[in-house]
Amino acid sequence: MIDIDIINHYGDSISYDETTIQLLINNLITDQKAQVEKLSIILSDKFFLNKLKKDYFNQDYFTDVIAFNLEEKNNPIDGEVYISIDDVLENSIEYKENFNVEFKRILIHGILHLLGYIDDTSDKKKLMTDQENKYIKLNSKIIINHKR
């Protein structure tokens, strides 16, 4: 079993089912045949992710997810996935999607980045979207709620 930590820096307006999130992540990683040792999921706001984007990528714009792969070469993945709950909320409104489903999409997207997927072309983006849809469909449970 993978060591998964979920850290809520966003606050009390969200609640989540840690066990179901861990199950979703474990199923994805097992299906992808990836070697993952440790994974931290950090739930935060858009301003914190913007600061990370500036500090580590020298880019000044908001983003819904940032993934950092911290492992030493040829070792199992030790990663961090930062998720902007603000952006998940905005995306769910913009795309007329359920908050829970949009959160799953962003979570899966971040983990896929850790596993080496990139989305810098339309073909690669389509492959990632297909993978996101696949894993969303495999897990119909509510994993997160937002008290608006």
Buried (B, 14 or more C-beta within 10 A) or exposed (E): EBEBEBEBEBEEEBEBBEEBBBBBBBEBBEEBEBEBEBBBBBBBBBEBBBEBBEEEEEEEEBBBBBBBEEBEEEEEBBBBBBBBBBBBBBBBEEEEBEBBBBBBBBBBBBBBBBBEBEBEEEEEEEBBBEBBEEBBEEBEEBBBBBEE
